[in-house]
Structure formats: structure tokens, C-alpha cells
Amino acid sequence: KYDEGVLLYHGTHPDAIFDVVDLKYVGTGEGKQFQGWGLYMASRFGVARSYAETESQGTLAATGAASREFNQRVSLLEKLIGNRTGHIYTMEVRGSAVKTFLNWDRTLEKQTEEVKAILKAEKNFGLTLPADASGHTLYRALTRRIQAETGMRFGEAQKEASQILKKAGIKGNKYLDQPSRKLPEPQQKYNHVAFDGNDIRVLKRNRRKL
């Protein structure tokens, strides 16, 4: 049961056809995972649409002596295939899970009661943090510690950080979308980064029910 589900949108590549979320594909799209490892979803349909449009743009290109002929062939192929567009998925995320999402922009003192209880139980995951530490500060510090201890690359360490947080009960991150950064708090919207696909139900693809 998806208790008090939160509706969010996910924009993705034209070839990404699915009805169940599988996080093994995380990191293969346009997003750079700046706000942590996980599945990115937007509160605004327009934000998801911008990602879908970006994913639709061809990335094949070459430089050097043979580049002109190669790019001409790519251009011809794209014309034959047609202008493909990315997909926008409507998803429902468990309300109880969203309450445990780490707020990227707020200090740890201003997190939800659920997140604060987890951080207290985990003693901030053994991290030494400044008094004004935010969710962003904690996630980055955890990622850096993993890198230092294991030698993992940044992306791999972020994935491990997300898994550690998920195991403790923090099921994702959330951060203000760009339009919200200049708006008063009641009008602000968040992008969400989910660490657990089991918390997500796919409802629609391009506004058509699945």
C-alpha cells in the first residue's frame, strides 16, 4: 500500500520503456547525480520535461580529419529515424518514505522529525560536522569518508553512501528545484532522489495510464 503517495515526474531517454523502477540503470542518463546517487524525480512536470528533451538530443559527434564525413552520416541517420522524444513518467512515492528524505538545503536541525530521529540514533553516522551542517554537508562528508576508506571513485562512493543511509531508514534526498530558490517557502518545490525502487510505483508514461 502506498500511504499518502506523493506524485512526482521522471524525464528520461526515448529508449527507456518500463513499468517497474529498476535502480540498476541509475547514472546512465543525462543527470550528473550532483545531489547524490538514486532515481531523480521532479515535483514540476516542466522540470521532468526538460530532462526528457535533453535526453532526446543526439550525442553522436566526432572531431578530427574524418569528423565531417562521420557527422554527415549521423545527420542522415537521424533524419531517417525521425525526431524521437524522451518519456515523462508519472510516479507515486510512498508518503512514509518521503518523510525520511534528507533535505539537501536545510540544516540538520530543520530536517523532518523522522530524519532527526534516525540521525540521532546513528550519531550522524560517526561524522564530525559543523554546527550549521545541512543534508548536503552530511551526504558529502559520508561520501568523502567512504572514498578515503575504500579508494572508490566518487560515483561509486555516492552509491555506497545512499545504501548506508537507506539501511538506516533515510530513503532519499530532496533539494529545491531552480525556480524555487527565489520563492517564499510555501511556494517552493523539490526534486527528489530516491534510494529504493520499492518505494515507487509507476503510474503513467507520457500521461497515459499503465
Secondary structure, 3 states (H helix, E strand, C coil): CCCCCEEEEEEECCCCCCCCCCHHHCCCCCCCCCCCCCEEEECCHHHHHHHHHHHHCCCCCCCCCCHHHHHHHHHHHHHHHCCCCCEEEEEEECHHHHCCEEECCCEHHHCCHHHHHHHHHCHHHHCCCCCCCEHHHHHHHHHHHHHHHHCCCHHHHHHHHHHHHHHHCCCEEEEECHHHHHCCHHHCCEEEEECCHHHEEEEEECCEEC
